[in-house]
Amino acid sequence: MSQLFSPIMFGPLKLANRIVIAPMCQYSAIDGQATPWHSLHLGRLALSGAALVILEATAVTPQGRISYADLGLWDDNTQAALAQTLATIRPYTNTLLAIQLAHAGRKASGDKPWHGGGALTADNPNGWQTIAPSAITFDESRPMPLAATLEDIQTIIADFVASAKRAVSLGLDAIELHGAHGYLLHQFLSPLSNHRDDSYGGSLENRMRLMLEVFSAMRAVVPATMALGVRISATDWVEGGWTLEQSIVLAKALQQLGCDFLHVSSGGLSSQQVIPIEAGYQVSFSEAIKAQVSMPVIAVGLITEATQAEAIINTHAADAVALARGILYNPHWVWHAAEQLKATVNVPAQYLRSAPHGSQAQFIPMNVD
């Protein structure tokens, strides 16, 4: 029996298999509001057979967007637009849907990737002043961020809580807090970007403080019936930066606060990072963290083959795997993996007849009329 296609619990949430679709920004929102593209994109992913789809990084405040075209969940308009998207998708799938709540910090106020992705200054109609733990730029091409005041920090916590409440109201199945890839919470964690001399900087305990305060505040408003997890970068890949050892300390602290799952990525904080890109290059991080915690750990990063994903689960390197660019390239990756591993997968009833003659997989129709 395939372990990749076996069920797993993320806290209160039962996943039909161990395949997760990671958040992928679409840069297609208008004033933070989802558009028909999101219905088309997310609808396709929700029919993929993966157990859980995590919506793209969704900003908790307009100033927290990576770009002016990012999705948001900070007011009634952004909530209503996303509700319409979800209403379009849900009648046709039983795939679970989560949202990733985020603040980009000093990496905010950028252009769309296909327009170069460069930083936009505050005097640009599509740009704004960014904020960070300290007045340190990501690289020389970006304008200087403002160092967050203690009042700013309390506002940031409140913004995450408000967006979490909206996510609950939308009836989503889970929330993932974005603490990875060099965005604001990661910026507070790393000594490379956090040079503060108050209670939010210096020691590891202080640098973890904002992450843990945001998580605790969200956990207080997210019902126990809804999974709440965190995505982290396990290392900065830069000497003197955030490390795997510190990530393990953070993981244990998050687990004590009621974290339901941990999504382990890496990098994104510094332009000086040197990453040895190869198949499954981040799996060793998930394996090391998994050995120290009991909550489910998700591995991600160049996991492209069904047998590779199966081996990660079988060797206890992770409890689940996440796919991103690979499933954009091949939206039926999960179906093909089920065929290869002789497993069972949910597919739209309308597509049942597409199964190859003599298929070794068992294709079960999704729970729709």
C-alpha positions as CSV (number, residue, x, y, z in Angstrom):
1,M,0.0,0.0,0.0
2,S,1.3,3.4,-0.9
3,Q,2.1,5.6,2.2
4,L,2.0,8.7,0.0
5,F,-1.7,8.0,-0.5
6,S,-2.5,7.1,3.1
7,P,-4.5,9.6,5.2
8,I,-3.0,11.8,7.8
9,M,-4.3,14.3,10.5
10,F,-3.2,17.9,10.6
11,G,-4.5,18.6,14.0
12,P,-8.3,18.3,13.6
13,L,-8.1,18.1,9.9
14,K,-8.1,14.7,8.1
15,L,-6.2,14.7,4.8
16,A,-7.1,12.0,2.3
17,N,-3.5,11.6,1.3
18,R,-0.1,13.2,2.0
19,I,0.1,15.5,-1.0
20,V,-0.2,19.2,-0.4
21,I,-0.1,22.0,-3.0
22,A,2.1,24.8,-1.7
23,P,1.2,28.4,-2.0
24,M,2.1,30.1,-5.3
25,C,1.6,33.8,-5.8
26,Q,-0.3,34.7,-9.0
27,Y,0.2,38.4,-9.0
28,S,-3.3,38.7,-10.5
29,A,-5.3,40.4,-7.8
30,I,-6.8,44.0,-8.1
31,D,-6.5,46.0,-4.9
32,G,-6.0,42.8,-3.0
33,Q,-9.2,41.3,-4.4
34,A,-9.3,37.9,-6.1
35,T,-10.2,37.9,-9.8
36,P,-11.7,35.3,-12.2
37,W,-8.1,34.1,-12.7
38,H,-8.0,32.8,-9.1
39,S,-11.2,30.8,-9.7
40,L,-9.7,29.3,-12.8
41,H,-6.3,28.6,-11.2
42,L,-7.5,27.4,-7.8
43,G,-10.3,25.4,-9.4
44,R,-7.8,23.4,-11.4
45,L,-5.6,22.7,-8.4
46,A,-8.6,21.7,-6.4
47,L,-9.4,19.0,-9.0
48,S,-5.8,17.7,-8.9
49,G,-6.3,14.9,-6.4
50,A,-4.0,16.5,-3.8
51,A,-5.5,16.4,-0.3
52,L,-4.9,20.1,0.5
53,V,-4.5,23.2,-1.6
54,I,-2.9,26.2,0.2
55,L,-3.9,29.5,-1.4
56,E,-1.1,31.9,-2.3
57,A,0.5,34.3,0.2
58,T,-2.3,36.5,1.2
59,A,-1.4,39.9,2.7
60,V,-2.9,40.9,6.1
61,T,-2.5,44.6,5.2
62,P,-2.0,46.5,1.9
63,Q,1.6,47.4,2.9
64,G,2.3,43.7,3.5
65,R,1.9,42.7,-0.2
66,I,4.8,41.4,-2.1
67,S,3.5,43.4,-5.1
68,Y,0.6,45.6,-5.8
69,A,-1.1,42.6,-7.5
70,D,-1.0,40.3,-4.5
71,L,-4.0,38.7,-2.9
72,G,-5.2,40.3,0.4
73,L,-7.6,39.6,3.2
74,W,-7.7,42.9,5.2
75,D,-11.2,44.3,4.6
76,D,-14.8,43.5,3.5
77,N,-14.0,43.9,-0.2
78,T,-11.1,41.5,-0.2
79,Q,-13.1,39.0,1.9
80,A,-16.1,39.2,-0.4
81,A,-14.0,38.7,-3.5
82,L,-12.3,35.6,-2.1
83,A,-15.7,34.3,-0.9
84,Q,-16.9,34.5,-4.5
85,T,-13.9,32.6,-5.7
86,L,-14.4,29.9,-3.1
87,A,-18.1,29.6,-3.9
88,T,-17.2,28.9,-7.5
89,I,-14.8,26.1,-6.6
90,R,-16.3,24.3,-3.6
91,P,-19.4,22.7,-5.2
92,Y,-17.1,20.7,-7.5
93,T,-14.4,19.3,-5.2
94,N,-13.9,17.8,-1.7
95,T,-10.2,18.9,-1.7
96,L,-9.4,20.8,1.5
97,L,-8.5,24.5,1.1
98,A,-6.2,26.5,3.3
99,I,-4.9,30.1,3.1
100,Q,-1.4,31.4,3.8
101,L,-1.5,34.7,5.7
102,A,1.6,36.9,5.2
103,H,3.3,40.2,5.5
104,A,6.3,40.8,3.1
105,G,8.1,43.4,5.3
106,R,11.1,44.8,3.5
107,K,10.4,42.6,0.4
108,A,7.1,44.3,-0.2
109,S,6.2,46.9,-2.8
110,G,7.5,45.0,-5.9
111,D,6.5,44.8,-9.5
112,K,5.0,41.7,-11.1
113,P,7.7,39.0,-12.0
114,W,7.0,39.2,-15.7
115,H,7.5,43.0,-15.5
116,G,11.0,42.4,-14.0
117,G,9.9,42.0,-10.3
118,G,12.0,45.0,-9.2
119,A,11.3,47.1,-6.1
120,L,8.9,50.0,-6.5
121,T,9.6,53.1,-4.5
122,A,7.0,55.0,-2.5
123,D,6.7,57.7,-5.1
124,N,5.6,55.1,-7.7
125,P,1.8,54.9,-8.1
126,N,2.1,51.1,-7.4
127,G,4.6,51.4,-4.6
128,W,4.8,52.3,-0.9
129,Q,7.1,52.7,2.1
130,T,8.1,49.3,3.4
131,I,8.7,48.2,7.0
132,A,11.2,45.8,8.6
133,P,12.6,44.8,12.0
134,S,15.6,47.1,11.3
135,A,16.5,49.7,8.6
136,I,18.4,47.2,6.5
137,T,17.7,46.6,2.8
138,F,17.4,43.2,1.2
139,D,19.9,44.3,-1.4
140,E,21.2,47.6,-3.0
141,S,18.4,47.7,-5.5
142,R,15.7,48.2,-2.9
143,P,14.8,51.3,-1.0
144,M,15.5,51.5,2.8
145,P,12.7,50.1,4.9
146,L,11.6,51.8,8.1
147,A,12.4,50.0,11.4
148,A,9.2,48.9,13.0
149,T,8.3,50.7,16.2
150,L,6.7,48.9,19.1
151,E,3.4,50.4,18.1
152,D,3.9,49.1,14.6
153,I,4.5,45.6,16.0
154,Q,1.3,45.7,17.9
155,T,-0.5,46.8,14.7
156,I,1.1,43.9,12.8
157,I,-0.1,41.4,15.3
158,A,-3.6,42.9,15.2
159,D,-3.6,42.7,11.4
160,F,-2.7,39.0,11.4
161,V,-5.5,38.3,13.9
162,A,-8.1,40.3,11.9
163,S,-7.2,38.4,8.7
164,A,-7.3,35.1,10.6
165,K,-10.9,35.9,11.8
166,R,-11.8,36.6,8.2
167,A,-10.3,33.3,7.1
168,V,-12.4,31.6,9.7
169,S,-15.5,33.4,8.5
170,L,-14.8,32.2,4.9
171,G,-15.0,28.6,6.1
172,L,-11.5,27.6,5.0
173,D,-10.2,24.4,6.4
174,A,-6.8,25.6,7.6
175,I,-4.5,28.6,7.9
176,E,-0.8,28.7,7.3
177,L,1.2,31.5,8.9
178,H,4.0,32.6,6.5
179,G,7.3,32.8,8.4
180,A,9.6,31.9,5.5
181,H,11.3,33.2,2.4
182,G,12.6,36.4,3.8
183,Y,9.3,38.0,4.6
184,L,8.5,40.0,7.7
185,L,8.3,37.2,10.4
186,H,11.4,35.6,8.9
187,Q,13.1,39.0,9.0
188,F,12.5,39.2,12.7
189,L,13.9,35.7,13.2
190,S,17.2,36.2,11.3
191,P,20.2,38.0,12.9
192,L,21.0,39.2,9.3
193,S,17.9,41.4,9.1
194,N,17.1,41.9,12.8
195,H,19.6,44.3,14.5
196,R,17.2,45.5,17.1
197,D,18.3,46.1,20.7
198,D,14.9,45.8,22.4
199,S,12.8,42.8,23.4
200,Y,12.3,41.8,19.7
201,G,16.0,41.6,18.8
202,G,19.3,40.2,19.9
203,S,18.9,36.8,21.5
204,L,17.1,33.9,19.9
205,E,14.3,34.2,22.4
206,N,13.8,37.8,21.4
207,R,14.0,37.2,17.7
208,M,11.4,34.5,17.9
209,R,9.1,36.7,20.0
210,L,7.1,38.2,17.2
211,M,6.5,34.9,15.4
212,L,5.3,33.3,18.7
213,E,3.1,36.3,19.6
214,V,1.5,36.4,16.2
215,F,0.9,32.6,16.3
216,S,-0.5,32.7,19.9
217,A,-2.8,35.6,19.0
218,M,-4.1,33.8,15.9
219,R,-4.5,30.5,17.8
220,A,-6.7,32.3,20.3
221,V,-9.2,33.3,17.5
222,V,-8.9,30.2,15.3
223,P,-11.3,27.5,16.5
224,A,-9.9,24.1,17.5
225,T,-11.8,22.6,14.6
226,M,-9.6,24.5,12.1
227,A,-5.9,23.6,11.5
228,L,-3.3,26.3,12.1
229,G,0.2,25.7,10.9
230,V,3.4,27.6,10.0
231,R,5.8,27.8,7.1
232,I,9.4,28.4,7.9
233,S,12.7,28.7,6.2
234,A,14.9,26.2,8.0
235,T,18.1,28.1,7.1
236,D,19.2,31.3,5.4
237,W,22.0,29.5,3.5
238,V,24.2,32.4,4.7
239,E,27.0,32.3,7.4
240,G,25.8,34.0,10.5
241,G,22.1,33.8,9.6
242,W,19.1,31.7,10.7
243,T,20.0,28.1,11.1
244,L,18.5,24.6,11.3
245,E,19.4,24.4,14.9
246,Q,17.4,27.6,15.6
247,S,14.5,26.3,13.5
248,I,14.3,23.2,15.8
249,V,14.0,25.5,18.8
250,L,11.3,27.5,17.0
251,A,9.4,24.3,16.0
252,K,9.3,23.0,19.5
253,A,8.0,26.4,20.8
254,L,5.3,26.5,18.1
255,Q,4.3,22.9,19.0
256,Q,3.8,23.9,22.6
257,L,1.5,26.8,21.5
258,G,-0.7,24.4,19.5
259,C,0.8,24.4,16.0
260,D,-0.9,21.7,13.9
261,F,1.7,21.4,11.1
262,L,5.0,22.8,10.0
263,H,5.9,23.4,6.4
264,V,9.7,23.4,6.0
265,S,11.3,25.4,3.2
266,S,14.5,27.5,3.2
267,G,16.2,30.6,2.0
268,G,14.8,33.9,0.7
269,L,16.2,36.3,3.3
270,S,19.5,37.3,1.8
271,S,20.8,38.0,-1.7
272,Q,24.0,36.4,-0.5
273,Q,22.4,33.0,-0.1
274,V,24.2,30.0,-1.8
275,I,21.8,27.1,-2.3
276,P,22.9,23.7,-3.7
277,I,19.9,23.1,-5.9
278,E,19.2,19.4,-6.4
279,A,16.3,17.0,-6.1
280,G,14.8,17.2,-2.7
281,Y,17.5,19.6,-1.5
282,Q,15.4,20.7,1.5
283,V,14.2,17.3,2.7
284,S,17.1,16.9,5.2
285,F,15.7,19.9,7.0
286,S,12.2,18.4,7.4
287,E,13.8,15.2,8.5
288,A,15.9,16.8,11.2
289,I,12.9,18.8,12.5
290,K,10.5,15.9,12.3
291,A,12.8,13.9,14.6
292,Q,12.3,16.6,17.3
293,V,8.5,17.2,17.2
294,S,5.3,15.2,17.1
295,M,3.3,17.5,14.8
296,P,3.2,16.7,11.1
297,V,6.0,18.1,9.0
298,I,5.7,18.9,5.3
299,A,8.8,18.6,3.0
300,V,8.9,20.8,-0.1
301,G,11.4,21.7,-2.8
302,L,12.2,19.9,-6.1
303,I,10.1,16.9,-5.2
304,T,9.1,15.9,-8.7
305,E,8.8,12.1,-8.9
306,A,6.2,9.8,-7.4
307,T,8.7,7.3,-6.2
308,Q,10.8,10.2,-4.7
309,A,7.7,11.4,-2.8
310,E,6.9,7.9,-1.6
311,A,10.4,7.4,-0.4
312,I,10.3,10.6,1.7
313,I,7.2,9.3,3.5
314,N,8.5,5.7,3.8
315,T,11.8,6.8,5.4
316,H,10.0,9.2,7.8
317,A,11.9,12.2,6.4
318,A,8.5,14.0,6.4
319,D,4.8,13.3,7.0
320,A,3.6,14.9,3.8
321,V,5.1,16.5,0.7
322,A,4.3,19.7,-1.0
323,L,4.3,20.4,-4.7
324,A,4.5,23.8,-6.3
325,R,5.9,24.6,-9.8
326,G,5.8,20.9,-10.7
327,I,2.0,20.8,-10.4
328,L,1.6,24.0,-12.5
329,Y,3.6,22.2,-15.2
330,N,1.7,18.9,-14.8
331,P,-1.7,19.5,-13.2
332,H,-2.4,15.8,-13.2
333,W,0.8,14.9,-11.3
334,V,-1.3,13.3,-8.5
335,W,-3.3,11.1,-10.9
336,H,-0.1,9.9,-12.5
337,A,1.5,9.2,-9.1
338,A,-1.5,7.1,-8.2
339,E,-1.2,5.2,-11.4
340,Q,2.5,4.6,-10.8
341,L,2.0,3.6,-7.1
342,K,-1.2,1.6,-7.7
343,A,-3.0,3.9,-5.3
344,T,-6.5,5.4,-4.9
345,V,-7.2,9.0,-5.7
346,N,-10.2,11.3,-6.0
347,V,-10.9,12.7,-9.4
348,P,-13.9,14.7,-10.9
349,A,-16.6,12.3,-11.9
350,Q,-16.7,14.1,-15.3
351,Y,-13.1,12.9,-15.9
352,L,-13.4,9.3,-14.8
353,R,-13.4,8.0,-18.3
354,S,-9.9,9.5,-18.9
355,A,-8.3,6.7,-16.8
356,P,-6.0,4.6,-19.0
357,H,-7.2,1.2,-20.1
358,G,-6.0,-1.4,-17.6
359,S,-5.1,1.3,-15.1
360,Q,-3.4,0.1,-11.9
361,A,-4.9,3.1,-9.9
362,Q,-8.3,3.3,-8.4
363,F,-10.0,6.5,-9.4
364,I,-12.8,7.5,-7.1
365,P,-15.3,10.3,-8.0
366,M,-15.2,13.4,-5.9
367,N,-18.2,13.9,-3.6
368,V,-20.3,16.0,-6.0
369,D,-23.7,15.6,-7.5
